[in-house]
Amino acid sequence: MATSELPITHDLDEILRRISDIKHIAGVVVVNKEGVTVKSTLDNSLTAMYSVLVSSLATRAKSIIRDLDPTNELTYLRIKSKKHEVLVAPDEEYILIVVQNPPEPLNS
Amino acid sequence: MGMMVINPDGVAVRTTMDSTHTNSYSAILSRLTDQARSAIRDLDPLNEVTFIRLRSRKNEILIAPDKEFNLIVVQTPADVESNHAKQSTQ
């Protein structure tokens, strides 16, 4: 898997494993601000697609929030679709992308 | 804080916010919604976006896209936190 040369600590691995062990989590991708995948639990092709598409969406959302109010900033972005939900947490250096499957609907 | 209904051209057909805010939000958020929709379609042609949520420090923007229109709601995070608090005490 192509990853950039960055210090991946044991803590980071632990955190990513903890997230991906949660029920309904399909995958976790960490992307740097250039859109290069740093770490991923998904296969190569999916990772590549998510990295490119989601990071550009996140960057766009980030600049929208800044344009609307320069003192504000995006804390997270959540895109819900029929089949799954993509949670995006942008940071200064990286973007964390988590793909989760929707929980079973509650029968009321 | 406010809500608006945007038509496919990015024009607000109904709004509870003043025109300055409505105009700023409607155009750029429609474009973001379109970008999100095509991203999800690119990932899986059978999938489609049902909801988008942009959370920032000062507020939260909720977008509910539909076939023709987009519903956009802007709320303060305090509303969200108080809702969570209510849910957890039930």
N, CA and C atoms of all chains as a GROMACS GRO file, in nm:
protein
  594
    1MET      N    1   0.084  -0.118   0.000
    1MET     CA    2   0.000   0.000   0.000
    1MET      C    3   0.088   0.124   0.000
    2ALA      N    4   0.058   0.217  -0.089
    2ALA     CA    5   0.142   0.337  -0.100
    2ALA      C    6   0.110   0.430   0.015
    3THR      N    7   0.208   0.457   0.098
    3THR     CA    8   0.184   0.554   0.205
    3THR      C    9   0.299   0.653   0.201
    4SER      N   10   0.274   0.773   0.250
    4SER     CA   11   0.380   0.873   0.249
    4SER      C   12   0.473   0.848   0.367
    5GLU      N   13   0.593   0.905   0.360
    5GLU     CA   14   0.692   0.882   0.465
    5GLU      C   15   0.668   0.977   0.581
    6LEU      N   16   0.593   0.931   0.681
    6LEU     CA   17   0.565   1.013   0.797
    6LEU      C   18   0.571   0.926   0.921
    7PRO      N   19   0.606   0.985   1.033
    7PRO     CA   20   0.620   0.902   1.154
    7PRO      C   21   0.484   0.849   1.199
    8ILE      N   22   0.458   0.722   1.173
    8ILE     CA   23   0.334   0.660   1.218
    8ILE      C   24   0.364   0.596   1.353
    9THR      N   25   0.308   0.653   1.456
    9THR     CA   26   0.337   0.600   1.589
    9THR      C   27   0.246   0.485   1.624
   10HIS      N   28   0.286   0.413   1.727
   10HIS     CA   29   0.208   0.302   1.778
   10HIS      C   30   0.072   0.351   1.825
   11ASP      N   31   0.070   0.474   1.884
   11ASP     CA   32  -0.056   0.532   1.931
   11ASP      C   33  -0.154   0.549   1.817
   12LEU      N   34  -0.104   0.598   1.703
   12LEU     CA   35  -0.189   0.620   1.587
   12LEU      C   36  -0.250   0.488   1.542
   13ASP      N   37  -0.167   0.385   1.536
   13ASP     CA   38  -0.216   0.253   1.497
   13ASP      C   39  -0.325   0.205   1.592
   14GLU      N   40  -0.300   0.227   1.722
   14GLU     CA   41  -0.396   0.185   1.825
   14GLU      C   42  -0.530   0.255   1.804
   15ILE      N   43  -0.522   0.386   1.782
   15ILE     CA   44  -0.644   0.466   1.764
   15ILE      C   45  -0.721   0.420   1.640
   16LEU      N   46  -0.649   0.400   1.531
   16LEU     CA   47  -0.716   0.358   1.407
   16LEU      C   48  -0.777   0.220   1.424
   17ARG      N   49  -0.706   0.133   1.498
   17ARG     CA   50  -0.760  -0.001   1.520
   17ARG      C   51  -0.884   0.006   1.607
   18ARG      N   52  -0.879   0.093   1.707
   18ARG     CA   53  -0.994   0.107   1.797
   18ARG      C   54  -1.116   0.156   1.719
   19ILE      N   55  -1.094   0.253   1.629
   19ILE     CA   56  -1.205   0.304   1.550
   19ILE      C   57  -1.258   0.195   1.458
   20SER      N   58  -1.167   0.126   1.388
   20SER     CA   59  -1.217   0.028   1.290
   20SER      C   60  -1.275  -0.097   1.356
   21ASP      N   61  -1.246  -0.117   1.486
   21ASP     CA   62  -1.305  -0.232   1.555
   21ASP      C   63  -1.450  -0.205   1.597
   22ILE      N   64  -1.489  -0.079   1.596
   22ILE     CA   65  -1.627  -0.046   1.633
   22ILE      C   66  -1.721  -0.108   1.532
   23LYS      N   67  -1.830  -0.160   1.586
   23LYS     CA   68  -1.930  -0.222   1.500
   23LYS      C   69  -1.977  -0.122   1.395
   24HIS      N   70  -2.005  -0.165   1.278
   24HIS     CA   71  -2.058  -0.086   1.166
   24HIS      C   72  -1.952  -0.003   1.095
   25ILE      N   73  -1.827   0.000   1.143
   25ILE     CA   74  -1.727   0.080   1.072
   25ILE      C   75  -1.672  -0.002   0.955
   26ALA      N   76  -1.690   0.049   0.833
   26ALA     CA   77  -1.643  -0.022   0.715
   26ALA      C   78  -1.496   0.005   0.689
   27GLY      N   79  -1.449   0.125   0.726
   27GLY     CA   80  -1.308   0.155   0.701
   27GLY      C   81  -1.267   0.291   0.752
   28VAL      N   82  -1.138   0.308   0.768
   28VAL     CA   83  -1.081   0.435   0.815
   28VAL      C   84  -0.968   0.474   0.720
   29VAL      N   85  -0.965   0.599   0.677
   29VAL     CA   86  -0.857   0.646   0.589
   29VAL      C   87  -0.801   0.775   0.647
   30VAL      N   88  -0.671   0.786   0.656
   30VAL     CA   89  -0.609   0.912   0.698
   30VAL      C   90  -0.535   0.968   0.578
   31VAL      N   91  -0.566   1.093   0.544
   31VAL     CA   92  -0.509   1.156   0.426
   31VAL      C   93  -0.435   1.282   0.469
   32ASN      N   94  -0.322   1.312   0.406
   32ASN     CA   95  -0.255   1.438   0.442
   32ASN      C   96  -0.314   1.552   0.360
   33LYS      N   97  -0.268   1.674   0.385
   33LYS     CA   98  -0.336   1.787   0.321
   33LYS      C   99  -0.315   1.795   0.171
   34GLU      N  100  -0.224   1.714   0.117
   34GLU     CA  101  -0.210   1.710  -0.029
   34GLU      C  102  -0.299   1.604  -0.092
   35GLY      N  103  -0.373   1.531  -0.008
   35GLY     CA  104  -0.460   1.426  -0.062
   35GLY      C  105  -0.391   1.292  -0.074
   36VAL      N  106  -0.271   1.280  -0.014
   36VAL     CA  107  -0.199   1.152  -0.022
   36VAL      C  108  -0.238   1.066   0.098
   37THR      N  109  -0.268   0.940   0.073
   37THR     CA  110  -0.309   0.850   0.181
   37THR      C  111  -0.192   0.820   0.274
   38VAL      N  112  -0.216   0.840   0.403
   38VAL     CA  113  -0.114   0.810   0.502
   38VAL      C  114  -0.137   0.671   0.561
   39LYS      N  115  -0.264   0.638   0.583
   39LYS     CA  116  -0.298   0.508   0.644
   39LYS      C  117  -0.439   0.474   0.601
   40SER      N  118  -0.467   0.346   0.584
   40SER     CA  119  -0.602   0.309   0.546
   40SER      C  120  -0.632   0.166   0.583
   41THR      N  121  -0.757   0.138   0.617
   41THR     CA  122  -0.796   0.000   0.644
   41THR      C  123  -0.877  -0.056   0.526
   42LEU      N  124  -0.892   0.024   0.422
   42LEU     CA  125  -0.968  -0.022   0.304
   42LEU      C  126  -0.870  -0.070   0.197
   43ASP      N  127  -0.922  -0.138   0.095
   43ASP     CA  128  -0.833  -0.184  -0.012
   43ASP      C  129  -0.786  -0.065  -0.096
   44ASN      N  130  -0.684  -0.090  -0.176
   44ASN     CA  131  -0.618   0.019  -0.251
   44ASN      C  132  -0.710   0.102  -0.338
   45SER      N  133  -0.797   0.036  -0.416
   45SER     CA  134  -0.879   0.113  -0.510
   45SER      C  135  -0.979   0.200  -0.438
   46LEU      N  136  -1.044   0.144  -0.334
   46LEU     CA  137  -1.140   0.223  -0.256
   46LEU      C  138  -1.070   0.338  -0.186
   47THR      N  139  -0.954   0.307  -0.128
   47THR     CA  140  -0.876   0.410  -0.058
   47THR      C  141  -0.844   0.525  -0.151
   48ALA      N  142  -0.799   0.490  -0.272
   48ALA     CA  143  -0.762   0.594  -0.369
   48ALA      C  144  -0.882   0.682  -0.400
   49MET      N  145  -0.998   0.619  -0.424
   49MET     CA  146  -1.118   0.696  -0.458
   49MET      C  147  -1.159   0.786  -0.343
   50TYR      N  148  -1.164   0.728  -0.223
   50TYR     CA  149  -1.204   0.807  -0.107
   50TYR      C  150  -1.108   0.923  -0.084
   51SER      N  151  -0.978   0.894  -0.091
   51SER     CA  152  -0.879   0.999  -0.066
   51SER      C  153  -0.902   1.118  -0.156
   52VAL      N  154  -0.915   1.092  -0.284
   52VAL     CA  155  -0.927   1.201  -0.379
   52VAL      C  156  -1.061   1.274  -0.363
   53LEU      N  157  -1.170   1.199  -0.369
   53LEU     CA  158  -1.302   1.261  -0.368
   53LEU      C  159  -1.334   1.328  -0.234
   54VAL      N  160  -1.313   1.256  -0.127
   54VAL     CA  161  -1.352   1.310   0.002
   54VAL      C  162  -1.262   1.423   0.048
   55SER      N  163  -1.132   1.414   0.021
   55SER     CA  164  -1.046   1.523   0.067
   55SER      C  165  -1.076   1.652  -0.010
   56SER      N  166  -1.111   1.642  -0.137
   56SER     CA  167  -1.143   1.766  -0.207
   56SER      C  168  -1.276   1.824  -0.158
   57LEU      N  169  -1.370   1.736  -0.123
   57LEU     CA  170  -1.495   1.782  -0.063
   57LEU      C  171  -1.470   1.851   0.070
   58ALA      N  172  -1.383   1.789   0.151
   58ALA     CA  173  -1.354   1.843   0.283
   58ALA      C  174  -1.286   1.980   0.270
   59THR      N  175  -1.193   1.990   0.176
   59THR     CA  176  -1.124   2.117   0.154
   59THR      C  177  -1.223   2.223   0.112
   60ARG      N  178  -1.315   2.186   0.024
   60ARG     CA  179  -1.417   2.278  -0.022
   60ARG      C  180  -1.506   2.324   0.094
   61ALA      N  181  -1.551   2.228   0.173
   61ALA     CA  182  -1.638   2.261   0.287
   61ALA      C  183  -1.565   2.354   0.384
   62LYS      N  184  -1.437   2.324   0.405
   62LYS     CA  185  -1.354   2.405   0.494
   62LYS      C  186  -1.348   2.550   0.446
   63SER      N  187  -1.325   2.569   0.316
   63SER     CA  188  -1.315   2.706   0.266
   63SER      C  189  -1.450   2.775   0.262
   64ILE      N  190  -1.558   2.698   0.244
   64ILE     CA  191  -1.692   2.757   0.250
   64ILE      C  192  -1.718   2.817   0.388
   65ILE      N  193  -1.686   2.741   0.490
   65ILE     CA  194  -1.709   2.789   0.627
   65ILE      C  195  -1.624   2.915   0.652
   66ARG      N  196  -1.501   2.915   0.603
   66ARG     CA  197  -1.414   3.031   0.620
   66ARG      C  198  -1.465   3.152   0.543
   67ASP      N  199  -1.516   3.126   0.421
   67ASP     CA  200  -1.569   3.236   0.340
   67ASP      C  201  -1.691   3.299   0.405
   68LEU      N  202  -1.775   3.215   0.464
   68LEU     CA  203  -1.897   3.267   0.527
   68LEU      C  204  -1.863   3.347   0.653
   69ASP      N  205  -1.759   3.304   0.724
   69ASP     CA  206  -1.717   3.374   0.845
   69ASP      C  207  -1.570   3.343   0.870
   70PRO      N  208  -1.481   3.442   0.848
   70PRO     CA  209  -1.336   3.416   0.859
   70PRO      C  210  -1.291   3.372   0.998
   71THR      N  211  -1.374   3.396   1.100
   71THR     CA  212  -1.332   3.355   1.234
   71THR      C  213  -1.380   3.213   1.268
   72ASN      N  214  -1.458   3.155   1.177
   72ASN     CA  215  -1.513   3.023   1.203
   72ASN      C  216  -1.429   2.917   1.133
   73GLU      N  217  -1.440   2.792   1.178
   73GLU     CA  218  -1.374   2.684   1.103
   73GLU      C  219  -1.451   2.553   1.114
   74LEU      N  220  -1.438   2.473   1.010
   74LEU     CA  221  -1.507   2.345   1.003
   74LEU      C  222  -1.449   2.249   1.107
   75THR      N  223  -1.536   2.185   1.186
   75THR     CA  224  -1.486   2.086   1.281
   75THR      C  225  -1.508   1.944   1.230
   76TYR      N  226  -1.627   1.917   1.173
   76TYR     CA  227  -1.638   1.792   1.098
   76TYR      C  228  -1.748   1.798   0.994
   77LEU      N  229  -1.742   1.703   0.905
   77LEU     CA  230  -1.833   1.697   0.791
   77LEU      C  231  -1.890   1.555   0.787
   78ARG      N  232  -2.018   1.545   0.760
   78ARG     CA  233  -2.081   1.414   0.765
   78ARG      C  234  -2.168   1.399   0.642
   79ILE      N  235  -2.137   1.302   0.557
   79ILE     CA  236  -2.216   1.282   0.436
   79ILE      C  237  -2.288   1.149   0.448
   80LYS      N  238  -2.418   1.156   0.457
   80LYS     CA  239  -2.496   1.035   0.475
   80LYS      C  240  -2.554   0.995   0.340
   81SER      N  241  -2.539   0.867   0.307
   81SER     CA  242  -2.597   0.820   0.182
   81SER      C  243  -2.679   0.696   0.212
   82LYS      N  244  -2.742   0.641   0.108
   82LYS     CA  245  -2.829   0.526   0.131
   82LYS      C  246  -2.753   0.409   0.190
   83LYS      N  247  -2.633   0.384   0.138
   83LYS     CA  248  -2.564   0.261   0.177
   83LYS      C  249  -2.472   0.277   0.298
   84HIS      N  250  -2.420   0.396   0.317
   84HIS     CA  251  -2.329   0.415   0.431
   84HIS      C  252  -2.318   0.564   0.462
   85GLU      N  253  -2.234   0.594   0.561
   85GLU     CA  254  -2.214   0.732   0.604
   85GLU      C  255  -2.065   0.760   0.608
   86VAL      N  256  -2.025   0.875   0.555
   86VAL     CA  257  -1.883   0.911   0.555
   86VAL      C  258  -1.863   1.024   0.654
   87LEU      N  259  -1.779   1.003   0.753
   87LEU     CA  260  -1.751   1.105   0.854
   87LEU      C  261  -1.612   1.159   0.825
   88VAL      N  262  -1.600   1.290   0.819
   88VAL     CA  263  -1.473   1.351   0.783
   88VAL      C  264  -1.431   1.449   0.891
   89ALA      N  265  -1.314   1.429   0.951
   89ALA     CA  266  -1.265   1.521   1.053
   89ALA      C  267  -1.138   1.587   1.000
   90PRO      N  268  -1.147   1.712   0.956
   90PRO     CA  269  -1.027   1.778   0.903
   90PRO      C  270  -0.944   1.837   1.016
   91ASP      N  271  -0.816   1.844   0.989
   91ASP     CA  272  -0.724   1.897   1.088
   91ASP      C  273  -0.625   1.986   1.014
   92GLU      N  274  -0.529   2.043   1.086
   92GLU     CA  275  -0.429   2.128   1.019
   92GLU      C  276  -0.351   2.050   0.915
   93GLU      N  277  -0.299   1.933   0.957
   93GLU     CA  278  -0.210   1.857   0.869
   93GLU      C  279  -0.279   1.743   0.795
   94TYR      N  280  -0.378   1.685   0.857
   94TYR     CA  281  -0.439   1.564   0.801
   94TYR      C  282  -0.590   1.572   0.797
   95ILE      N  283  -0.648   1.475   0.725
   95ILE     CA  284  -0.793   1.460   0.724
   95ILE      C  285  -0.822   1.314   0.760
   96LEU      N  286  -0.910   1.296   0.859
   96LEU     CA  287  -0.950   1.161   0.898
   96LEU      C  288  -1.084   1.131   0.832
   97ILE      N  289  -1.090   1.020   0.762
   97ILE     CA  290  -1.214   0.980   0.695
   97ILE      C  291  -1.257   0.845   0.750
   98VAL      N  292  -1.380   0.838   0.798
   98VAL     CA  293  -1.432   0.711   0.849
   98VAL      C  294  -1.557   0.677   0.771
   99VAL      N  295  -1.566   0.553   0.723
   99VAL     CA  296  -1.684   0.509   0.651
   99VAL      C  297  -1.758   0.411   0.739
  100GLN      N  298  -1.882   0.441   0.768
  100GLN     CA  299  -1.957   0.348   0.850
  100GLN      C  300  -2.088   0.308   0.786
  101ASN      N  301  -2.128   0.186   0.818
  101ASN     CA  302  -2.255   0.136   0.767
  101ASN      C  303  -2.364   0.177   0.863
  102PRO      N  304  -2.482   0.206   0.811
  102PRO     CA  305  -2.588   0.253   0.900
  102PRO      C  306  -2.629   0.142   0.996
  103PRO      N  307  -2.662   0.178   1.120
  103PRO     CA  308  -2.708   0.077   1.216
  103PRO      C  309  -2.844   0.024   1.173
  104GLU      N  310  -2.882  -0.090   1.228
  104GLU     CA  311  -3.012  -0.149   1.194
  104GLU      C  312  -3.120  -0.050   1.234
  105PRO      N  313  -3.222  -0.031   1.150
  105PRO     CA  314  -3.327   0.064   1.186
  105PRO      C  315  -3.406   0.011   1.306
  106LEU      N  316  -3.442   0.104   1.394
  106LEU     CA  317  -3.519   0.064   1.512
  106LEU      C  318  -3.663   0.035   1.471
  107ASN      N  319  -3.719  -0.074   1.514
  107ASN     CA  320  -3.857  -0.102   1.481
  107ASN      C  321  -3.945  -0.043   1.589
  108SER      N  322  -4.018   0.061   1.551
  108SER     CA  323  -4.102   0.126   1.652
  108SER      C  324  -4.239   0.063   1.655
  109MET      N  325  -3.146   2.908   1.384
  109MET     CA  326  -3.096   3.032   1.326
  109MET      C  327  -3.163   3.062   1.193
  110GLY      N  328  -3.193   2.957   1.116
  110GLY     CA  329  -3.262   2.983   0.992
  110GLY      C  330  -3.267   2.862   0.903
  111MET      N  331  -3.357   2.866   0.806
  111MET     CA  332  -3.364   2.759   0.709
  111MET      C  333  -3.409   2.814   0.575
  112MET      N  334  -3.374   2.738   0.467
  112MET     CA  335  -3.416   2.781   0.334
  112MET      C  336  -3.435   2.662   0.243
  113VAL      N  337  -3.518   2.680   0.143
  113VAL     CA  338  -3.540   2.578   0.041
  113VAL      C  339  -3.483   2.632  -0.088
  114ILE      N  340  -3.391   2.556  -0.147
  114ILE     CA  341  -3.322   2.601  -0.269
  114ILE      C  342  -3.368   2.520  -0.388
  115ASN      N  343  -3.394   2.585  -0.499
  115ASN     CA  344  -3.434   2.511  -0.619
  115ASN      C  345  -3.310   2.463  -0.694
  116PRO      N  346  -3.328   2.383  -0.801
  116PRO     CA  347  -3.211   2.326  -0.870
  116PRO      C  348  -3.113   2.431  -0.926
  117ASP      N  349  -3.158   2.556  -0.944
  117ASP     CA  350  -3.066   2.658  -0.996
  117ASP      C  351  -2.988   2.726  -0.886
  118GLY      N  352  -3.008   2.684  -0.762
  118GLY     CA  353  -2.935   2.746  -0.651
  118GLY      C  354  -3.003   2.871  -0.600
  119VAL      N  355  -3.131   2.890  -0.636
  119VAL     CA  356  -3.203   3.009  -0.591
  119VAL      C  357  -3.297   2.969  -0.477
  120ALA      N  358  -3.301   3.051  -0.372
  120ALA     CA  359  -3.387   3.019  -0.258
  120ALA      C  360  -3.532   3.050  -0.293
  121VAL      N  361  -3.618   2.948  -0.278
  121VAL     CA  362  -3.760   2.972  -0.307
  121VAL      C  363  -3.837   3.003  -0.179
  122ARG      N  364  -3.782   2.960  -0.064
  122ARG     CA  365  -3.842   2.991   0.066
  122ARG      C  366  -3.727   3.012   0.163
  123THR      N  367  -3.737   3.110   0.250
  123THR     CA  368  -3.630   3.129   0.347
  123THR      C  369  -3.681   3.200   0.471
  124THR      N  370  -3.619   3.169   0.585
  124THR     CA  371  -3.653   3.240   0.708
  124THR      C  372  -3.540   3.337   0.743
  125MET      N  373  -3.436   3.340   0.660
  125MET     CA  374  -3.321   3.427   0.690
  125MET      C  375  -3.327   3.552   0.603
  126ASP      N  376  -3.247   3.653   0.640
  126ASP     CA  377  -3.246   3.775   0.559
  126ASP      C  378  -3.180   3.748   0.425
  127SER      N  379  -3.202   3.836   0.329
  127SER     CA  380  -3.158   3.808   0.191
  127SER      C  381  -3.006   3.797   0.178
  128THR      N  382  -2.931   3.874   0.257
  128THR     CA  383  -2.784   3.867   0.246
  128THR      C  384  -2.736   3.726   0.280
  129HIS      N  385  -2.781   3.678   0.398
  129HIS     CA  386  -2.740   3.544   0.439
  129HIS      C  387  -2.791   3.439   0.343
  130THR      N  388  -2.917   3.453   0.303
  130THR     CA  389  -2.977   3.355   0.212
  130THR      C  390  -2.895   3.345   0.085
  131ASN      N  391  -2.862   3.460   0.027
  131ASN     CA  392  -2.786   3.457  -0.097
  131ASN      C  393  -2.649   3.394  -0.079
  132SER      N  394  -2.580   3.430   0.031
  132SER     CA  395  -2.446   3.372   0.050
  132SER      C  396  -2.455   3.221   0.067
  133TYR      N  397  -2.547   3.177   0.150
  133TYR     CA  398  -2.556   3.033   0.177
  133TYR      C  399  -2.604   2.955   0.055
  134SER      N  400  -2.708   3.002  -0.010
  134SER     CA  401  -2.774   2.919  -0.111
  134SER      C  402  -2.680   2.882  -0.226
  135ALA      N  403  -2.613   2.981  -0.283
  135ALA     CA  404  -2.528   2.952  -0.400
  135ALA      C  405  -2.415   2.857  -0.365
  136ILE      N  406  -2.334   2.890  -0.262
  136ILE     CA  407  -2.218   2.804  -0.235
  136ILE      C  408  -2.257   2.668  -0.180
  137LEU      N  409  -2.363   2.661  -0.100
  137LEU     CA  410  -2.398   2.529  -0.046
  137LEU      C  411  -2.459   2.440  -0.153
  138SER      N  412  -2.529   2.499  -0.250
  138SER     CA  413  -2.581   2.417  -0.360
  138SER      C  414  -2.466   2.354  -0.436
  139ARG      N  415  -2.360   2.431  -0.456
  139ARG     CA  416  -2.245   2.376  -0.530
  139ARG      C  417  -2.178   2.265  -0.451
  140LEU      N  418  -2.169   2.284  -0.319
  140LEU     CA  419  -2.108   2.180  -0.236
  140LEU      C  420  -2.193   2.054  -0.241
  141THR      N  421  -2.324   2.072  -0.234
  141THR     CA  422  -2.416   1.958  -0.238
  141THR      C  423  -2.399   1.882  -0.369
  142ASP      N  424  -2.389   1.955  -0.479
  142ASP     CA  425  -2.369   1.890  -0.609
  142ASP      C  426  -2.238   1.814  -0.612
  143GLN      N  427  -2.135   1.873  -0.553
  143GLN     CA  428  -2.005   1.805  -0.551
  143GLN      C  429  -2.012   1.678  -0.465
  144ALA      N  430  -2.080   1.687  -0.352
  144ALA     CA  431  -2.095   1.570  -0.265
  144ALA      C  432  -2.174   1.461  -0.336
  145ARG      N  433  -2.281   1.501  -0.404
  145ARG     CA  434  -2.364   1.405  -0.477
  145ARG      C  435  -2.282   1.332  -0.582
  146SER      N  436  -2.201   1.405  -0.659
  146SER     CA  437  -2.123   1.336  -0.763
  146SER      C  438  -2.011   1.253  -0.703
  147ALA      N  439  -1.957   1.295  -0.588
  147ALA     CA  440  -1.853   1.214  -0.522
  147ALA      C  441  -1.910   1.079  -0.480
  148ILE      N  442  -2.028   1.081  -0.420
  148ILE     CA  443  -2.091   0.955  -0.376
  148ILE      C  444  -2.127   0.870  -0.496
  149ARG      N  445  -2.172   0.932  -0.603
  149ARG     CA  446  -2.205   0.857  -0.725
  149ARG      C  447  -2.080   0.796  -0.787
  150ASP      N  448  -1.969   0.872  -0.784
  150ASP     CA  449  -1.844   0.818  -0.838
  150ASP      C  450  -1.797   0.698  -0.758
  151LEU      N  451  -1.817   0.702  -0.627
  151LEU     CA  452  -1.775   0.590  -0.544
  151LEU      C  453  -1.862   0.467  -0.568
  152ASP      N  454  -1.989   0.490  -0.592
  152ASP     CA  455  -2.083   0.379  -0.615
  152ASP      C  456  -2.203   0.435  -0.691
  153PRO      N  457  -2.216   0.401  -0.821
  153PRO     CA  458  -2.324   0.459  -0.903
  153PRO      C  459  -2.464   0.429  -0.851
  154LEU      N  460  -2.475   0.326  -0.766
  154LEU     CA  461  -2.609   0.293  -0.717
  154LEU      C  462  -2.643   0.369  -0.590
  155ASN      N  463  -2.544   0.437  -0.533
  155ASN     CA  464  -2.566   0.503  -0.406
  155ASN      C  465  -2.608   0.648  -0.429
  156GLU      N  466  -2.673   0.709  -0.331
  156GLU     CA  467  -2.700   0.852  -0.340
  156GLU      C  468  -2.703   0.918  -0.202
  157VAL      N  469  -2.673   1.047  -0.204
  157VAL     CA  470  -2.664   1.124  -0.079
  157VAL      C  471  -2.803   1.143  -0.020
  158THR      N  472  -2.814   1.120   0.112
  158THR     CA  473  -2.943   1.144   0.176
  158THR      C  474  -2.937   1.266   0.268
  159PHE      N  475  -2.817   1.300   0.320
  159PHE     CA  476  -2.806   1.408   0.417
  159PHE      C  477  -2.662   1.456   0.425
  160ILE      N  478  -2.644   1.585   0.446
  160ILE     CA  479  -2.508   1.638   0.465
  160ILE      C  480  -2.507   1.726   0.588
  161ARG      N  481  -2.402   1.717   0.665
  161ARG     CA  482  -2.393   1.793   0.789
  161ARG      C  483  -2.256   1.858   0.800
  162LEU      N  484  -2.250   1.991   0.802
  162LEU     CA  485  -2.123   2.062   0.818
  162LEU      C  486  -2.122   2.121   0.958
  163ARG      N  487  -2.034   2.071   1.044
  163ARG     CA  488  -2.029   2.122   1.179
  163ARG      C  489  -1.906   2.211   1.191
  164SER      N  490  -1.929   2.334   1.240
  164SER     CA  491  -1.816   2.424   1.260
  164SER      C  492  -1.819   2.470   1.405
  165ARG      N  493  -1.724   2.553   1.442
  165ARG     CA  494  -1.720   2.594   1.582
  165ARG      C  495  -1.842   2.675   1.621
  166LYS      N  496  -1.887   2.760   1.532
  166LYS     CA  497  -1.994   2.851   1.571
  166LYS      C  498  -2.134   2.802   1.538
  167ASN      N  499  -2.145   2.720   1.434
  167ASN     CA  500  -2.280   2.675   1.400
  167ASN      C  501  -2.274   2.542   1.327
  168GLU      N  502  -2.390   2.497   1.283
  168GLU     CA  503  -2.399   2.370   1.212
  168GLU      C  504  -2.493   2.390   1.095
  169ILE      N  505  -2.451   2.341   0.980
  169ILE     CA  506  -2.534   2.353   0.860
  169ILE      C  507  -2.580   2.214   0.819
  170LEU      N  508  -2.711   2.197   0.809
  170LEU     CA  509  -2.767   2.068   0.771
  170LEU      C  510  -2.827   2.083   0.632
  171ILE      N  511  -2.794   1.988   0.545
  171ILE     CA  512  -2.848   1.995   0.409
  171ILE      C  513  -2.921   1.866   0.378
  172ALA      N  514  -3.048   1.878   0.340
  172ALA     CA  515  -3.125   1.761   0.302
  172ALA      C  516  -3.155   1.774   0.153
  173PRO      N  517  -3.078   1.703   0.068
  173PRO     CA  518  -3.103   1.715  -0.076
  173PRO      C  519  -3.220   1.628  -0.117
  174ASP      N  520  -3.285   1.672  -0.221
  174ASP     CA  521  -3.400   1.598  -0.272
  174ASP      C  522  -3.384   1.591  -0.423
  175LYS      N  523  -3.482   1.530  -0.492
  175LYS     CA  524  -3.471   1.522  -0.638
  175LYS      C  525  -3.462   1.660  -0.700
  176GLU      N  526  -3.551   1.749  -0.656
  176GLU     CA  527  -3.551   1.882  -0.717
  176GLU      C  528  -3.492   1.989  -0.627
  177PHE      N  529  -3.526   1.985  -0.500
  177PHE     CA  530  -3.488   2.094  -0.412
  177PHE      C  531  -3.389   2.049  -0.305
  178ASN      N  532  -3.323   2.148  -0.243
  178ASN     CA  533  -3.238   2.121  -0.127
  178ASN      C  534  -3.293   2.200  -0.010
  179LEU      N  535  -3.304   2.136   0.104
  179LEU     CA  536  -3.342   2.206   0.227
  179LEU      C  537  -3.215   2.233   0.305
  180ILE      N  538  -3.194   2.357   0.344
  180ILE     CA  539  -3.074   2.392   0.420
  180ILE      C  540  -3.118   2.452   0.553
  181VAL      N  541  -3.064   2.400   0.662
  181VAL     CA  542  -3.093   2.453   0.795
  181VAL      C  543  -2.963   2.495   0.860
  182VAL      N  544  -2.961   2.613   0.920
  182VAL     CA  545  -2.844   2.658   0.993
  182VAL      C  546  -2.883   2.668   1.139
  183GLN      N  547  -2.811   2.597   1.224
  183GLN     CA  548  -2.843   2.603   1.367
  183GLN      C  549  -2.716   2.619   1.448
  184THR      N  550  -2.734   2.664   1.570
  184THR     CA  551  -2.617   2.679   1.658
  184THR      C  552  -2.593   2.545   1.727
  185PRO      N  553  -2.467   2.509   1.748
  185PRO     CA  554  -2.435   2.381   1.812
  185PRO      C  555  -2.498   2.366   1.949
  186ALA      N  556  -2.527   2.474   2.016
  186ALA     CA  557  -2.589   2.466   2.149
  186ALA      C  558  -2.721   2.391   2.139
  187ASP      N  559  -2.794   2.413   2.028
  187ASP     CA  560  -2.922   2.342   2.009
  187ASP      C  561  -2.898   2.194   2.001
  188VAL      N  562  -2.790   2.158   1.928
  188VAL     CA  563  -2.758   2.016   1.911
  188VAL      C  564  -2.721   1.955   2.045
  189GLU      N  565  -2.638   2.027   2.123
  189GLU     CA  566  -2.593   1.971   2.251
  189GLU      C  567  -2.708   1.955   2.348
  190SER      N  568  -2.802   2.051   2.346
  190SER     CA  569  -2.913   2.037   2.440
  190SER      C  570  -3.003   1.922   2.397
  191ASN      N  571  -3.013   1.898   2.265
  191ASN     CA  572  -3.091   1.783   2.219
  191ASN      C  573  -3.028   1.653   2.263
  192HIS      N  574  -2.895   1.646   2.253
  192HIS     CA  575  -2.824   1.526   2.297
  192HIS      C  576  -2.846   1.504   2.446
  193ALA      N  577  -2.840   1.614   2.522
  193ALA     CA  578  -2.857   1.603   2.668
  193ALA      C  579  -2.998   1.550   2.698
  194LYS      N  580  -3.096   1.602   2.625
  194LYS     CA  581  -3.234   1.556   2.648
  194LYS      C  582  -3.246   1.408   2.617
  195GLN      N  583  -3.182   1.367   2.502
  195GLN     CA  584  -3.193   1.227   2.462
  195GLN      C  585  -3.127   1.135   2.564
  196SER      N  586  -3.015   1.177   2.618
  196SER     CA  587  -2.942   1.088   2.709
  196SER      C  588  -3.010   1.076   2.844
  197THR      N  589  -3.095   1.172   2.880
  197THR     CA  590  -3.163   1.162   3.008
  197THR      C  591  -3.294   1.085   2.996
  198GLN      N  592  -3.337   1.057   2.872
  198GLN     CA  593  -3.465   0.987   2.855
  198GLN      C  594  -3.450   0.838   2.882
   0.00000   0.00000   0.00000
